[in-house]
Amino acid sequence: MQERVGASIVEIITESLYDKPIVVFREYVQNSADSLRIAESTSPTSELAIKIWKEKNSLYFLDNGTGIAPEAFESTMGSIADSSKIRSKCIGYKGIGRLSGLSYCQKLTFVNIVDYKQDHFQTYTIDCQKYTSLRKSGEINNLQFAKLMDLISVLEDYSDASKIKDIMSPYDYLFKNCNTGFLVILDELSPVLNATINEKGFLESLSWLLPVTFEEEMLTPNEDDNVHELFSDLSSKTPFSNISSIPAKSFNISYNNNNIRRPIKRKSLRGYLCKSNLDQYAVCVHTFSNSGIAIDSKNSFSGIRMYIDNILLCDESELIPALQQFGMISHTVSETIQTVRGIGAVIYIVDKVNISANARRTFIDVTDEDSFDFLKLVGEFVENVYQARYALSNYYSAKKKEETTTENLNDFREKAENALLKLASYEITIEEDTVPAKDFLDLSPAEKRRIIKSKISKEINARIKRYIDQIADFNLDTCFEDFITWLKAN
């Protein structure tokens, strides 16, 4: 049936599905990641990696994964939407991503590393200029996909390809224990792709986009916090909170020999760092302040980013409009986007069987009840952020107004604390301004009790946190008594 697919499908794919230059990095990296997943199970001791580099006007993607079986290379490269990947185990399973580079270079080459040590390579080269010429002339409209590929591509099998070996020579060490892999080459890059690569924030964009690990400081134990426990948990190979998948599975990826890391740093975190499960569909990690949800333009960890297999699916600029379309938020798009940029949140989808990305792999494809239910949970989270922001705003606004009564102020405060509580998995109290001793004595008994309760709660929470970080022996039956004993000793 392959020959009955019209050649115009290539135009649809390259112009509508891959309309942003940076997608070439996502598509070729996720194909490499799928290959490395398989290689990990067969060669766990090998140094598996994805190397990306730009030299002159060419862009390269190299991995030392499993490659493609030599007997299947021709049929795989010459087909469309005919992938053998399993949806629940692979990122790229639709079989169309390899064409994403077609619009961004003049020549696109795929190199199957059959036997690195024996210099055995297979290549499939697409003449992108010829494709563009056929498209502009209208000739493509009368062609079937298979015929188009015959006209614009060349398949070759090398038992000795010195030029290919020279390209990969700086990474020869990757094939010390591995003998297979894959290389994608984009020659004569288009001006629009070059412009994207030359943008000031390009490397940071890659850091948020690709399936990479966290900064080392997020994974290193610190005496006074448990940040490392959460981020180590996310990237651990052990199950996370009864979820069988690894939410933030990462790979060793570099660009121009610079290791790429997710750009979340300790200084990016707000006062509270929380995690929660979205009904087993996803893991949500978010950080916020209890003194105000305000935008900090210098903090790159702002807004909401959603991931599938640790590859960026979308951020709030696409998420919020979609939630409004389905009636899952009750405020304007622009107002809600501004609100969520006052926190930092990442959502890792873990159920790929029931939740899938759309064809562009930029958002959830809402085609069934599970996908809809999942987005409802995300909508509820967004609403909680919105309510917390404005509850805090109302409280601090009321504090500045001299005519506000103590009763009204307490009401605003309670609403703010309840709104914050919905964002956290533990009790939260609003930060109190320091009350001078003289002013404190003038307060009513009820106000004194509230302030003392707040001060004690804050101190107890800090000590609980320090205690949990320090203990090594865990006993559920005597945990409270053990804590009291520790308090007396410290």
N, C-alpha and C positions, 0 to 999 in steps of 0.2 A: 504493500500500500504506500510505501515511501515515495514512489515516483509520482503519485497523484497529488502530492502536496505542492501547491503553487509557490513559485519563487518569491512572490510578494510578501510571504511570511517573514522573510529576512528584513524587509523594509519596516514591517510592523514591529518586529522585535527591536531593531536598532534605534528606531525613532521614538517609539512610545514607551517601551519598557526600560530602555537604557538611555535616558535623556540627560543624565548628569555625568560628566566625565569621570568623577571619582568612583563610579560604579565598577569600572574596570578593575579597580583594586579589590573591591568586595568580591566580584565574581571569580577572579582567578585565584584569590587567596582561599575562598571557601572550597573551591575544587581541590586545591592543595591540602587543605585541612581534612577533607574527607579521605584523601589518600593517606595522610599521616595517621589518621585514626586506625585504619586497617593495618598500617605498618607497625604501629605500637603493639598490637596484639601478636604480631609474628616476630618482631625484632625489638623487644622492650629495652635492650641495652644500647641501642644505637642512638647517636646524636641526631635526632630528627629536627628539621628546621625548614623555614620558608625564607628565602632570600629575595629581596626586591631591590633593584638598583637601576639607576638611569645613567647612561653613558652617551655623551654627544646627544643625538636626537633619537635614541632608542631606549625602550623600557623593557626590563626583564623580570620574570617571575620564575624562580627555581625552587623545587622541593626535592627531597630525597625519599619520597614515599613509594608506593607500589607501582606507579605508572599505569599503563594500560597493557593488557595481554597483547603481544605482537600480532597474533592472528585476528584480534578484534579491532586493531587500530584503524584500519581503513573504513570499516563499516561504522565505527563510533564517530569518527571525525566527519564522515560524509552524510550523517543522518541529522534529523532535527526532532526535538522532543521525544527522543527514544532512549532515555536513560534507564539503566538497569539498577540504579541506586534505590535503596529502600527508604521511603519517606521518613520513617520514624528514627532512622539511624544516620541519615546524611543531611547535610545542609542543602547542597544542590542536588535536586532529584528530578528537575524538569527537563534537563538535557538541552538547554538553550543558552546558558550563560557564556559558553566559549565564544559566541559571536558578539559579545558586548564590546569588544575592541575594534570591531569592523569600521565604525564611524570615526575612530580616533587615530588612525594611522594609515599609511599607504601600503604597508605589507604586514600581514599577521601570520606568524609561524608558530606551529606547535611541534615540539620535539619530544618524542617518547624515548626515554632512556631505557632501552631494553637490557643492555649489559654495559655498564660504565667501564669496567676494567677491560673488556674486549672491544671497546669503541664501537658498540653496535647501537645505532640510533635510527629511528624512523621520524620523518618529518612530513608535515602537512602544511603547505604554504598557501595562503589566500592572497590574491592580488586585489587589494581594496580599491585601487584606482580603476581597475577594469570593472569591478562591481559598480562603482559610482558612475562610470561611463554608460554601462548598460541601463542603469536606473534612470539616468537623465534622458537617454534616447527613447525610453519607453519599451525597449526590447524585453526587459525583464517581465513585463506583463504577460508575455506569450510563452514563458518558460515554466517548467516544473522545477521544484527545488533541486532534485538530483541533477538535472541538466545544467542548472545554473552553477552548481558546485563543480561540475566537470569543466565548465568554461573558465572559472576564475581560480581554481586550485590545482596544486600539483602535489602528488604523493611520491616520496622517495624513501628508499631503504639503504642505509649506509652501514658498511662493516668497518669503515675507517673514515671518520669525518673530523679532520684536524681543526677546521674552523669552529665547529661546535664545541670541541674539546677545549679550544683556546678560550672561548667565551666563559666556560665553567671552571677554568683552571684556578681562579682565586678561591674556589669553594671545593677544591679537590678533596679536602679533609672530610667533607660530609659523606663521601662515598667510600670511606675506609672500611666500614662495616656494612654499608648498603650498596647495592649494585644497580638499583633501579630508581627512577624518578621521572620528573616532567619539567619541561622548560617552555615558557611562553615568551615570545619576542614580538614587540610592537616596534616596527621600524618607521622612521620618518613621521614622528608624532604630529598630530594636528595642532594648530595654534591654540585651540580651545583647551586641549588636554595639557599642553605646555603651560598655559596661563594658570590652570588649576594647580599644577605641581609647583609653580613659582609663587603662589600666594603665600602671604606671611604665615597664615595659620594652617598650612597644609599638613605639617607633621602632627600637629595636635588633632586635626581632623582624622588622620589615619589612626591615631591613638584611641580615639573614641569609636571608630568604625570597626577595626579588625579584632579578631579573637586573641587578645594578648593578656598577659598577667598584670597584676597590680604593681605599683611602685614598691620597692623593697621596704620602705619605711612603713607601709601599711601591713606588711606581713611580719615585721619584727616586733617581738614582745617589748612592751613599755611598762615601767613599774606602776604607773598610775592609771592605766586604762586597759580596756579589753578590745580595742580597735582591731588589733592583729588577729584576735580569735575569730571575729566576724569575717574578715577578709580572707583569712586562711581557710575558714569553713567554706566560703564560697568557691574557692579554687581547689578544694581538697578532692582527692579521688574516692573518698568515702561518701556514702549517702548523706544528704543534707536534710535534716528534719523530716525523715520518713519519705523523702522524695528520691526516687531511684536514679534520676539523672543528675549530672554535675552542672549546676547553673552557669558557672563561669569557666568552663573548660578552656584553657589557653594553650597557645603554641608559641614556639620560639620564632619570632618574626623580626626581621630587621629591614631597614631601608637605608641604602648606601652605607651599610655596615654599622648603622646606629640601631641598637636594640629599641624596639617600640614597647612602651608600657602605658597602661591606662592612666591618664593624667589626674588621678585623684590623690591628693596629698593630705596629711593630717591637718594642715592649716586650711584645707578646703572644707573641713567638717564644721558644722554648727554646734550648738550646745548639746543637742541630743542626736544620737545615732540609733536608729531602730531597724528591725527587720520583721517581716511578717509574710505569711503564706497567703496568696490569693486563691484560697480554696483548692490548693494543690495544682492549680494551673501554672502558677508562677511564684517566684520569690521576689519580694519588694524590699529594697534597702533604701532608706531615706534619712536625711539629716536636716534638722531645722533648729531654729532658735525659739526659746520661749519668751523672748522679750520683743519679738516682732518679726514677721515674715516679710523681709524687705529685700529687694534686688541689690546684689553686690556685683557690679559690672566687672570687677577684677577677679571674681571667683569663677573659674571655668566649670566647676561642678555645680551648675545651676540648671533648673528645669527638670524635665523627666525624659529619660532615655530608655527605650524598650529594646531588649535583646532576644534573639533566638540563636541558640548555639554560640552565645557570646559574640555574635556579629550584630552590629547595630541595625535594628529594623526601622525605627523612627524616633523622632523626638517630639516635644510638645507642639511644635509648629504644624505637624501633620496629625498628631494624636488628638488635640483639642477640637479641631474642626470636624473630625470624624465622630467624636463623642457627641458633639452638638447635633450632627446629622441624624444620629440614632436617638436623639432626645435624652441623652444621659447626663447632660449638665444643664443648669438652669440660668446661666449667665452668658454674657456675650463672649465670643471667641477671644477678642483682643484682651478683655479684662481678665479672663481666666488664664490666658497665656502669661500675662504679666504676673499674675498671682503665683503660678507654679514656679516661675523663675526666681521666686524668693526662697525656694528650698532646693536641695539637690537630691535626686532620686534615680535609681536604676531598677528596672523590672526585668528579671530573667525568666523567660518562658521555659517551662520544663516539660510541658505536655505537648509534644509535636504531633501526636497521633490525632488529637481532637482539635488542635489549634494550628492553623497553617498560615504562612505568609502568602500575600497575594503574588501574582505573577512577577511583579516588579520587585518583590521581596522588600517592600518598604512599609508594609502595614498588614494588619490581620485581615484575612479574607473572611468576611462575615457571611458564611454560607450555611451554618448549622447552629444548633442551640448552644453547643459548648462555646463556640467563638463569641456568640452574643452574650452569654452569661459572663464570660471572662471580661469582655469590655464593660459590662455593667459594674463589675468589681473595680475596674480601673476608674470608671466614672465616679464611683462612690469615694475612692481615694482622693480624686481631684476635688470633689465637693468638700471633703474634710479639710483639705488644705485651704480652700477658699473660706470656709466658715471660720477656721482658726485665725486666718489673717485678719478678717474683719472684726472678730470678737476681740482680738488683741488691740486692734486700732480703736475700737469703741472704749475699751477699758482705759487705755493711756490717754485718750482724748478726754474722758470723764475726769481723770485725775487732775488735769490741768484747769478744769472749770471749778471755780471757787463755790459756785452755787450747788454743785453736786452733793447730795446728802450721803452720809456714810452708808445708809441702807442701799441706795442706788449704786454706789461704788462697789459694794460687796456683791451686788447682783451682777454687775458687769464683770467683776473678777471671777465669780463662779462660772459664768458662761464661757469666759476665756479659758479657764482651766479645764472645763469639760470638753471644749473644742480641741484643746491640745491633747487631752487624754485619748481622743479618737485617733490621733496620729501616732501614739506611742503604745508600747506594750507594757508600760509600767506607769506608776503614778507620777504626775508632773505638777509642779507648782510654779507660779509666775515669780520671776525674780523680784525681790523686794528692794526698794531704795532703803539705804541705811537710815534708821530713825534715831535722832539724837536722844540721849537719856532724858533730857528735860521735856522734850515734846512727848516722849513715850509716857511719862508720868501724867501728862494731861489728858491722855486718851481714856476712853471708857473701858470698863472691865472686858466687855465683849471684844473690842478692838485690840486690847492688849493680848487676850487669849489667841486671837487670830494670828497676830504677828509672831507671838512666841511659838505657836504651832507651826507656822511657816518656817521659822528659823530652825526649829528642832528637826522638822521633816527634811529640810535641805541638808543639814549636817548628818542626819541618819542615812539619807540616801548616799551621800558621799562616802560614809564609812562602810555601808553595805557593799558598795562598788569596790572599795579597797580590800575589804575582807574576801570577797569572792575571787578577786585576782590572786590573793595570797594563799588560800587554802589548797591543800593537796589531797586530804582525806575527806570523802563525802559520805555523810550519814543522814538519810532523809528523816529518820525518826527523831533524832536529837539535834537537827540543824539549828533550831532557834536557841536552844540552851548552849550549843557550841558557839553561836554568835555572841551571846551575852557574856560568856566566859572570855571570849576574845576581846570584847569591848572593855571589860574590866582590866584586862592586862595591857591594853593599849590606850 
